[in-house]
Amino acid sequence: MPCTAAKVLEIIDSEGHATQSDIRNKTSIPPRTVKYAIKLLREGGMIKEIPDWKDMRKRIYVVQHHRQTA
């Protein structure tokens, strides 16, 4: 995982949820890089996207926790 994707995942996990603009405001990561990191994390099943019911143009990202079976 690229270090920018790891940083984005860390922010989403620590905040509980985040939008792309939240992530950009908390880091110096360029917008295109944030978007790419989110794409990688979504494709890897590490985060999921949910709609922002206050503003349907925005998406909220949350960490996808998987249950582990022993």
N, CA, C and O of each residue as an XYZ file, in Angstrom:
280
protein
N       0.853     -1.172      0.000
C       0.000      0.000      0.000
C       0.901      1.238      0.000
O       1.816      1.338      0.816
N       0.646      2.171     -0.904
C       1.423      3.415     -0.909
C       1.279      4.164      0.418
O       0.261      4.047      1.100
N       2.301      4.926      0.771
C       2.269      5.622      2.063
C       1.140      6.648      2.127
O       0.613      6.906      3.208
N       0.755      7.241      0.986
C      -0.358      8.195      1.024
C      -1.672      7.481      1.323
O      -2.518      8.012      2.043
N      -1.846      6.285      0.777
C      -3.058      5.513      1.068
C      -3.090      5.124      2.539
O      -4.149      5.148      3.167
N      -1.936      4.768      3.090
C      -1.864      4.428      4.515
C      -2.220      5.636      5.372
O      -2.906      5.496      6.384
N      -1.763      6.815      4.977
C      -2.072      8.045      5.719
C      -3.567      8.354      5.642
O      -4.179      8.723      6.645
N      -4.148      8.205      4.463
C      -5.589      8.435      4.291
C      -6.377      7.456      5.154
O      -7.335      7.853      5.819
N      -5.990      6.194      5.153
C      -6.659      5.186      5.977
C      -6.542      5.537      7.458
O      -7.510      5.398      8.206
N      -5.382      5.983      7.877
C      -5.160      6.374      9.272
C      -6.085      7.527      9.675
O      -6.647      7.517     10.770
N      -6.239      8.507      8.803
C      -7.119      9.651      9.091
C      -8.569      9.199      9.194
O      -9.266      9.565     10.140
N      -9.028      8.411      8.236
C     -10.414      7.936      8.256
C     -10.672      7.119      9.516
O     -11.712      7.274     10.158
N      -9.734      6.257      9.868
C      -9.896      5.412     11.049
C      -9.897      6.242     12.331
O     -10.715      6.001     13.219
N      -9.003      7.202     12.437
C      -8.920      7.993     13.672
C     -10.117      8.926     13.843
O     -10.542      9.192     14.967
N     -10.658      9.423     12.733
C     -11.804     10.331     12.794
C     -13.138      9.583     12.850
O     -14.158     10.158     13.231
N     -13.133      8.323     12.478
C     -14.374      7.558     12.419
C     -15.006      7.608     11.044
O     -15.612      6.634     10.599
N     -14.868      8.741     10.369
C     -15.325      8.933      8.993
C     -14.707     10.215      8.472
O     -14.276     11.064      9.252
N     -14.662     10.359      7.161
C     -14.091     11.564      6.566
C     -14.533     11.695      5.119
O     -14.784     10.702      4.436
N     -14.623     12.936      4.665
C     -14.850     13.220      3.252
C     -13.496     13.505      2.611
O     -12.488     13.640      3.306
N     -13.479     13.596      1.290
C     -12.226     13.936      0.614
C     -11.717     15.292      1.083
O     -10.517     15.463      1.297
N     -12.613     16.252      1.244
C     -12.174     17.581      1.691
C     -11.652     17.545      3.122
O     -10.716     18.276      3.447
N     -12.232     16.713      3.984
C     -11.706     16.557      5.351
C     -10.257     16.074      5.304
O      -9.395     16.583      6.020
N     -10.009     15.089      4.452
C      -8.664     14.517      4.345
C      -7.690     15.560      3.807
O      -6.581     15.698      4.321
N      -8.099     16.291      2.779
C      -7.227     17.333      2.217
C      -6.931     18.417      3.241
O      -5.813     18.930      3.287
N      -7.911     18.776      4.061
C      -7.717     19.819      5.073
C      -6.782     19.376      6.193
O      -6.136     20.216      6.820
N      -6.698     18.092      6.450
C      -5.854     17.574      7.535
C      -4.440     17.218      7.068
O      -3.561     16.959      7.891
N      -4.221     17.205      5.759
C      -2.913     16.824      5.220
C      -2.498     17.812      4.137
O      -3.250     18.721      3.784
N      -1.319     17.623      3.632
C      -0.853     18.411      2.482
C      -0.876     17.561      1.211
O      -0.197     17.871      0.232
N      -1.665     16.489      1.240
C      -1.758     15.588      0.085
C      -2.610     16.264     -0.996
O      -3.708     16.735     -0.704
N      -2.119     16.317     -2.239
C      -2.882     16.934     -3.329
C      -4.214     16.213     -3.575
O      -4.319     15.010     -3.336
N      -5.229     16.944     -4.051
C      -6.563     16.361     -4.273
C      -6.568     15.105     -5.144
O      -7.261     14.140     -4.820
N      -5.813     15.098     -6.239
C      -5.795     13.915     -7.114
C      -5.207     12.709     -6.402
O      -5.643     11.578     -6.621
N      -4.215     12.949     -5.549
C      -3.586     11.856     -4.808
C      -4.543     11.298     -3.765
O      -4.591     10.087     -3.549
N      -5.312     12.180     -3.113
C      -6.323     11.736     -2.143
C      -7.358     10.872     -2.857
O      -7.734      9.807     -2.367
N      -7.809     11.337     -4.010
C      -8.809     10.592     -4.774
C      -8.281      9.209     -5.169
O      -9.006      8.219     -5.076
N      -7.029      9.139     -5.606
C      -6.429      7.861     -5.998
C      -6.269      6.937     -4.788
O      -6.530      5.738     -4.883
N      -5.841      7.492     -3.654
C      -5.683      6.689     -2.436
C      -7.029      6.105     -2.015
O      -7.109      4.938     -1.632
N      -8.079      6.910     -2.084
C      -9.422      6.433     -1.745
C      -9.838      5.315     -2.699
O     -10.424      4.319     -2.276
N      -9.535      5.483     -3.981
C      -9.862      4.443     -4.969
C      -9.169      3.129     -4.614
O      -9.796      2.070     -4.636
N      -7.881      3.196     -4.289
C      -7.140      1.986     -3.916
C      -7.724      1.332     -2.663
O      -7.876      0.112     -2.609
N      -8.045      2.140     -1.670
C      -8.585      1.614     -0.413
C      -9.965      0.995     -0.614
O     -10.278     -0.032     -0.012
N     -10.792      1.614     -1.456
C     -12.117      1.052     -1.743
C     -11.996     -0.263     -2.499
O     -12.671     -1.238     -2.169
N     -11.137     -0.291     -3.511
C     -10.958     -1.516     -4.296
C     -10.377     -2.640     -3.448
O     -10.648     -3.815     -3.698
N      -9.586     -2.285     -2.453
C      -9.005     -3.278     -1.556
C      -9.940     -3.696     -0.436
O      -9.588     -4.550      0.378
N     -11.132     -3.102     -0.383
C     -12.115     -3.457      0.634
C     -11.791     -2.926      2.022
O     -12.345     -3.399      3.014
N     -10.903     -1.953      2.096
C     -10.497     -1.426      3.399
C     -11.412     -0.307      3.892
O     -11.567     -0.113      5.098
N     -12.017      0.426      2.961
C     -12.969      1.470      3.332
C     -14.217      1.305      2.478
O     -14.197      0.651      1.435
N     -15.294      1.906      2.941
C     -16.507      1.918      2.128
C     -17.020      3.344      2.047
O     -16.713      4.190      2.887
N     -17.807      3.583      1.017
C     -18.349      4.907      0.741
C     -19.821      4.926      1.119
O     -20.573      4.018      0.768
N     -20.223      5.959      1.833
C     -21.638      6.136      2.153
C     -22.043      7.548      1.748
O     -21.207      8.452      1.767
N     -23.294      7.755      1.384
C     -23.716      9.097      0.979
C     -23.794     10.042      2.173
O     -24.074      9.628      3.298
N     -23.541     11.308      1.904
C     -23.718     12.357      2.904
C     -25.139     12.881      2.716
O     -25.415     13.590      1.748
N     -26.027     12.542      3.621
C     -27.442     12.890      3.465
C     -27.686     14.390      3.545
O     -28.743     14.863      3.126
N     -26.723     15.153      4.077
C     -26.854     16.615      4.132
C     -26.492     17.255      2.796
O     -27.012     18.316      2.448
N     -25.600     16.608      2.049
C     -25.141     17.124      0.760
C     -24.836     15.927     -0.137
O     -23.762     15.334     -0.042
N     -25.764     15.579     -0.990
C     -25.643     14.362     -1.796
C     -24.502     14.412     -2.814
O     -24.198     13.401     -3.447
N     -23.868     15.577     -2.980
C     -22.706     15.654     -3.866
C     -21.472     15.069     -3.202
O     -20.516     14.696     -3.882
N     -21.488     14.988     -1.880
C     -20.331     14.508     -1.121
C     -20.486     13.035     -0.773
O     -21.592     12.497     -0.728
N     -19.358     12.405     -0.531
C     -19.327     11.022     -0.071
C     -18.527     10.975      1.218
O     -17.532     11.682      1.375
N     -18.972     10.140      2.131
C     -18.281      9.947      3.402
C     -17.617      8.577      3.343
O     -18.216      7.604      2.885
N     -16.388      8.513      3.808
C     -15.638      7.259      3.794
C     -15.437      6.774      5.216
O     -15.077      7.547      6.104
N     -15.673      5.487      5.424
C     -15.498      4.860      6.734
C     -14.682      3.586      6.554
O     -14.692      2.970      5.489
N     -13.978      3.206      7.611
C     -13.179      1.981      7.570
C     -14.120      0.796      7.601
O     -15.057      0.746      8.398
N     -13.860     -0.147      6.729
C     -14.661     -1.365      6.656
C     -14.002     -2.401      7.554
O     -12.933     -2.920      7.232
N     -14.632     -2.696      8.667
C     -14.090     -3.692      9.587
C     -14.650     -5.055      9.215
O     -15.862     -5.236      9.092
N     -13.755     -5.998      9.041
C     -14.165     -7.359      8.693
C     -14.089     -8.229      9.931
O     -13.153     -8.131     10.726
N     -15.077     -9.072     10.078
C     -15.040    -10.033     11.184
C     -14.042    -11.119     10.850
O     -14.000    -11.630      9.731
N     -13.247    -11.459     11.834
C     -12.290    -12.543     11.639
C     -12.840    -13.805     12.279
O     -13.381    -13.779     13.385
N     -12.691    -14.899     11.566
C     -13.134    -16.176     12.118
C     -11.912    -16.974     12.522
O     -10.894    -16.977     11.829
N     -12.028    -17.646     13.648
C     -10.874    -18.404     14.154
C     -10.918    -19.831     13.703
O     -10.026    -20.611     14.037
